[in-house]
Amino acid sequence: MLSYKSIILATAAFSSMVQGQRIISPNQCNTGPIQCCQGAGRAYLAPYSALLALLGIVVQDSNILVGVTCTPITIIGVGAGSCNALPLCCADNSYNGIVAVGCDFVNLSL
């Protein structure tokens, strides 16, 4: 069971990660399928910059949001697909789900 302190710390960490980040509706994602990513962070942060360097991916803006371990979400009809992690709309999904670059968070309930 999570303690109250753990929930506060997790919320604070997530808030700092998304501060200033766009959150869009599913119909605003026109770069390909919405991705369900197990993690996301700014490209300048150590784990993400190391992964990008390892894969030889160069980003123009180190403040760009990067998703990791991503799978496409299928959205059928009017209802939204489901994601038990972080739903992201990313400009570049060409790395076989290892990373997705240039992302915005997606609110699946919009």
GIRA-V478509 format. One record per pair of residues at least 6 apart in sequence whose C-alpha atoms are under 7 Angstrom apart, sorted by the first residue. I is the first residue (numbers start at 1). J is the second residue. D is the distance in Angstrom with one decimal. If there is no record, write none. Layout:
BEGIN
<<I:J:D> <I:J:D>>
END
This chain:
BEGIN
<<17:41:6.4> <21:104:6.8> <22:104:5.7> <22:105:6.4> <23:104:6.0> <23:105:4.7> <23:106:5.4> <23:107:6.5> <24:104:6.9> <24:105:6.3> <24:106:4.9> <24:107:6.1> <25:106:5.6> <25:107:5.4> <25:108:6.5> <25:110:5.4> <26:106:6.1> <26:107:6.8> <26:108:6.1> <29:89:5.7> <31:90:6.6> <31:91:5.5> <33:72:5.7> <33:73:6.4> <34:72:5.7> <34:73:5.5> <34:87:6.6> <34:88:5.7> <34:89:5.0> <35:70:5.7> <35:71:5.4> <35:72:4.4> <35:73:5.6> <35:87:5.6> <35:88:5.1> <35:89:6.1> <36:70:5.3> <36:71:5.3> <36:72:6.1> <36:73:6.2> <36:83:5.6> <36:85:6.2> <36:86:5.4> <36:87:4.5> <36:88:6.3> <37:67:5.7> <37:68:5.6> <37:69:5.4> <37:70:4.0> <37:71:6.5> <37:85:6.0> <37:86:5.1> <37:87:6.3> <37:88:7.0> <38:68:6.1> <38:69:5.5> <38:70:6.4> <38:85:5.4> <38:86:6.2> <39:67:5.8> <39:68:5.2> <39:69:7.0> <39:86:6.8> <40:65:6.8> <40:66:5.5> <40:67:4.3> <40:68:6.0> <41:48:6.9> <41:65:5.5> <41:66:5.5> <41:67:6.7> <42:62:6.9> <42:63:5.3> <42:64:5.5> <42:65:4.6> <42:66:6.0> <43:49:5.2> <43:62:5.0> <43:63:5.8> <43:64:5.7> <43:65:6.2> <43:66:6.0> <44:62:4.9> <44:63:6.2> <52:58:7.0> <64:102:5.6> <65:101:6.5> <65:102:5.5> <65:103:5.2> <66:99:6.7> <66:100:5.7> <66:101:4.7> <66:102:6.1> <66:103:6.1> <67:99:5.4> <67:100:4.9> <67:101:6.5> <67:103:7.0> <68:98:5.6> <68:99:4.4> <68:100:6.4> <69:97:5.4> <69:98:4.8> <69:99:6.1> <70:97:4.5> <70:98:6.4> <70:99:6.7> <71:97:5.8> <73:81:6.0> <73:82:7.0> <74:81:5.6> <75:81:4.6> <80:108:5.8> <80:109:7.0> <87:105:6.0> <87:106:5.4> <88:103:5.9> <88:104:5.5> <88:105:4.6> <88:106:5.3> <89:103:5.3> <89:104:5.2> <89:105:6.3> <89:106:6.4> <90:100:6.0> <90:101:5.8> <90:102:5.2> <90:103:3.9> <90:104:6.4> <91:101:6.2> <91:102:5.1> <91:103:6.2> <92:100:5.7> <92:101:5.1> <92:102:6.4> <93:100:4.8> <93:101:6.7>>
END
